[in-house]
Amino acid sequence: MRGTRRSLLLALALLGSGVGAEPVVEGRTLRDEDGATLRWARTFPVALGELSVPATLGDTVYLGVGPVVYAFGPQGQTLARYDLPAPVSTLDSSGGNLRVSVRGDGYEERFTLTPVQTGGGVQERVVFPPDPWVTGWLRRAAALPPEEALAQAAAEFPLNPFLAVREARAARGNRLAELRAVRRALSGELPFPAWVQLAADLDALGFPAAADVALDRARRDAAARGYDPEVRVSREALGAYGNPSGYVGTLLSQGRLARADVWLRYLRELHPRFEGGDALYARYASLLEAQGRGGEAEEWRQFRRELRAGTLYNLGPQAPDLVRAATRTLTLALLLALGAALLTLTARAWRAQGVQTRPLGGRWRGWRRPLLRLRHTSVLYATWTERLGLTVLAAGLVLALAAWGWANATAARLQEPALNAGTYGGGWGAARLGDLGLRPGPDAALLSGLAAQLDGDDTAARTRYAQAAGDPCARNNLAVIAQARGDAPQAREGYRAALAERPDLAAAAYNLGLDPGTPGTDFQRALRPGQPRLCFPDDRSLARAVSGDLGVTLGRLAGEPLAAGETLGSPRLGWAFLAALVLVGALALSLLVPRPAGAAQQGRPLLYRLAALLLPGAALLDSPWGGVLLLAWGGAVATLLPLAGLTRFAPPLNPADPAVRAALLAVLLATYALNTVVLVGAEVRYARDRRRAARAE
């Protein structure tokens, strides 16, 4: 009873202490007034964002400033800072709870803030968007006060570590003052992007040990917020998260490999799949090799190879671009092969066609009688096998154009910010994921279920995983939910089922006590010890979620061929696809039409022989090996064309690389050599047959 009375008196005292005090915002200044008396005031520059209407809870005043909520004590002292993902729109302290709404680009999110008296903090998960204005807010705020006002700003906002960094810079030469400022900088709580920015500043100040502490705290904060090494990070997002890759590049340029190694290991642990990482790892390995540290260089090369797992066709981080380049080059190769074959066959039929179209008025005027003229098109003078070869090449062109459109769409959609932010979920992530228009299916259900689970909404996650139709990754994550509610047997059964269905599923193996040794499981063991590992979708699953596989694109094209431009994401590709489709139809029909009379006596005109010699395989379509030779020639030429500036897009193999160029030239020489040998044999046989025919006459 006495305890209850004491608590009631304490609550009344807290409420009563603020009687008469009225915080108001005038322009850019927060004023705490007691009647006509100004108790304290704080002014905020315009660059920090809009100010919210202040709220009071007990004797504490809360104010939203851009994406931050500050808590001020009775004397105006800064008691706490709450870092949020978007500018604060409203603050509400009614009912004794402190609720805040933030509004970002196309979304609104609500959070509950724990009052300062009970520890402070945000109760819900806060996911920061890759927006430098949000993630760099503290650093920007610290840069605004002029030098003469630095001490006052540091006293008013002691929770901004970047003000302490500025004080350390100002105290250069006074080691004790520098150390005190650095300690103050490390004394607070920060979101991980700010820790990374702080680490870079401390490194530049000459305090590498302090920078290492900041990086370690960045890892731990990111892990606690659900950021994970299995999720890709774009260059823009990484820039918003402190730009560690840019700092690594600076360190490598300065030859500071020891510090670069620390930062690279931070990236390797938290964001190993960041955009541009493959090139940065390769650069570091080369520098290590140049210093005679071959073992370390090989370790980084092996790490690069390990990152290929789970990417499209296991081609590595650049897989979407490589697939797109491959489909473009294949399309060009097929166009060259088809054009070469048609040109060669036309050269052979030219003389006979001219003779047989004279009764119709000639080669060109004969088109006045189209049905009769069609019987004398160049293709019909080819043998049935040659026409079949042409049809196969044209069908390949149709498939290549469809694959090109699919690769374009998939590569572009895999670069969407929602899939390259280091995690899923949060208000920003949910809004951007909704904008993607995911293709309904198990992969989309897995992705949306994972986002809900990371946000702590297990009910929504279970509902979405139920739509994943027994996907092993979804099974693992459902088992994680079961383990969280204390159902260990069901969780273990789920992990076993997931691993049995997909033996390479590292998350399920880890949850069963095994050690897969992947970046994700190593991260889990180090930074989330004792917690089960969630399964994240790989690039193949993401590609199916955003675009479907190639079969889906082909199905859409088959169902609505006239909408090819929309399906392939490019009107020009759409028209090219329709033209190729018409060509396939025409060539397929030609298989049903007999050759014109006298086609067998076409002979081997000079132009035909010249084309056959210059275009390997074009005169050999009577054999499947002729088609192979023609495609090999077309592929080599298509890959080498960028060197002459004749194509704008890069092939999957870099022809500027001496080794690649040498290999391509070797392929070209081989095709010409084989083609010449076969043609010489054909000429010998042709001459022999003519002599025999002459003797028979």
Protein Blocks (a to p, Z undefined) as FASTA:
>chain_A
ZZmmmmmmmmmmmmmmmgoiacddehjaccddehjacfbdcdddfknopcdddddehjac
cddehjbccdddfkopafbdcddfbdcfbdcfehhiacdddddehiacddddddfknnga
afbdcdddfbfklmmmmmmmmmmpcfklmmmmmmmmmmlmklmmmmmmmmgoilmlmmmm
mmmmmmmccdfklmmmmmmmmmmnopaklmmmmmmmmmmmmmmnopafkbccdfklmmmn
oommlmmmmmmmnopaklmmmmmmmmmmmmmmgghklmmmmmmmmmmmmnopamlmmmmm
mmmmmmmgopahhnojklmmmmmmmmmmmmmmmmmmmmmmmmmmmmmmmmmmmmmmmmno
pjklmmmmmmlmmmmgfklmpcfklmmmmmmmmmmmmmmmmmmmmmmmmmmmmmpmklmn
opaejjklmmmmmmnopaedfklmmmmmmmmmmnopaklmmmmmmmnnopaklmmmmmmm
mmmnopaklmmmmmmmmmmmmmmlmklmmmnopaehpaklmmmmmmmghiacdddddfkl
mmmmmnopfklmmmmmmmmmmlmmmmnopaklmmmmmmmmmmmmmmmmmmmpccdehklm
nojafklmmmmmmmghklmmmpmklmmmmmmmmmmmmmmmmmnopafbdcfbdfklmklm
mmmmmmmmmmmmmmmmmmmmmmmmmmmmmmmmmmmZZ
